[in-house]
Amino acid sequence: MVRKKVRHLTRLGYHKLAKPILFANTPDRVHEGMIRMARGVQRIPFVRDVPKIWAYKNDKYLAQELHGIIFKNPVGLSAGLDKNADTVGVMRAVGFGWMTAGSVTAVPCTGNPRPWFHRLKKTRSLVVYTGLFNRGSEQVAKRISRYPAKLFINFPLSVSAAKTNNLEVVSETEGIKDYCVTLARMEREPNVRMHEINISCPNTYSGEPFIIPERLKKLLQATDDLKLDKPVFVKMPISLKWQEFKLLLDVIIEHNIQGVSIGNLLKDRTKAKLLDDLPDTVKGNLSGAPCREISTSLIRETYEKYGDRLTIIGIGGVFTPQDAYEKIKAGASLVALVTGVIFEGPQLIGEINRGLVDLLREDGFSNISEAIGQDIKSV
Ligand SMILES: Cc1cc2nc3c(=O)[nH]c(=O)nc-3n(C[C@H](O)[C@H](O)[C@H](O)COP(=O)(O)O)c2cc1C
């Protein structure tokens, strides 16, 4: 009850005070400041526990085991907010059930020329143009190894691997080697529990070569050879039509891949209901609200055809418990978000988990696992 009040007051404070100040600055600056602040908070005993006040726990309704991993709640941080795994302690404290760090690449990447982000306030979206800025998977693996192992008990860490965004790694062979280097590094790091292969980063020199089925097949043959023991998810593009998307799934199910994350940023601006001006000079791809329905409908189709073979992580435009529940009922076992927390505040994760329990109870479910894919099962 006290925590519910705190979350409510934080929401008011975030919308009335913090957000107007944050949104008066450029999103690039806010992102840098947030990472710096989270790193600082993590280092100070007692202060590092303050974000726990927003978290919500309810193992009976929200905990589940997937691929041998316990998830205390289904709500995760999606790739991109914490590229270098700098904020794991804060993400756990704030109430996420799991998180994805990255995307990371085999060698460090400086990213695209700034600005990397453009805020669409009314649309509730960010235009993202980072171009895979990260310190490289060797450094990031070292960073992860320095966290105490107990931080990852019941807080699974996934690392998203992408292909280095530079002119040397544009060929198919070099690209495949690049992914494999990162996956092998993360497989060796005990604090990492899952892999995500990001084939759908739209802001790079070579585009998205591995969203072509023949090339994806070659990539996944190479990752099969790594004999990865940790579960592997593929981060899917959402700008493809279902028939094209399905061709990728047909490749994926032939390999050592346990699931798909649906999905990445929206490339096709014509598919977005934009409530703000977005000139062509602003480069990048859309997160947040414009992704919601497109990703949910791909989740539904994927669950219907491949639900018995692939675990689905639902991503895109989750701002409320209802948004998360929609993705779960469409077939997602887990959900993840980035933009929601930027627009709604740090209490959002607790609010979503609390709201999910109410929605599960209303529908007569006693655990989240019973609700997964209910839209399809009940037809
Ligand atoms: C600031 C930012 C950076 C991102 N960087 C990555 C990335 O490095 N790798 C990746 O797979 N997705 C990246 N994404 C995409 C998100 O993981 C997510 O798929 C997408 O934003 C939709 O979720 P959302 O609506 O909750 O933001 C990024 C998104 C944002 C907003």
The ligand as an ORCA input file, in Angstrom:
! r2SCAN-3c Opt
* xyz 0 1
  C      17.558      4.905    -27.148
  C      17.329      3.598    -27.819
  C      18.431      2.834    -28.229
  C      18.226      1.569    -28.805
  N      19.301      0.791    -29.133
  C      19.096     -0.520    -29.494
  C      20.188     -1.411    -29.640
  O      21.352     -1.065    -29.466
  N      19.904     -2.698    -29.993
  C      18.630     -3.162    -30.176
  O      18.431     -4.343    -30.456
  N      17.578     -2.320    -30.032
  C      17.790     -1.026    -29.685
  N      16.717     -0.187    -29.501
  C      15.339     -0.709    -29.735
  C      14.674     -1.154    -28.428
  O      15.355     -2.214    -27.820
  C      13.230     -1.573    -28.688
  O      13.242     -2.697    -29.519
  C      12.398     -0.480    -29.344
  O      12.744      0.794    -28.862
  C      10.902     -0.674    -29.081
  O      10.657     -0.672    -27.686
  P      10.109      0.629    -26.897
  O       8.928      1.112    -27.662
  O       9.769      0.129    -25.539
  O      11.222      1.604    -26.872
  C      16.905      1.098    -28.979
  C      15.818      1.907    -28.621
  C      16.009      3.134    -28.040
  C      14.814      3.948    -27.659
*
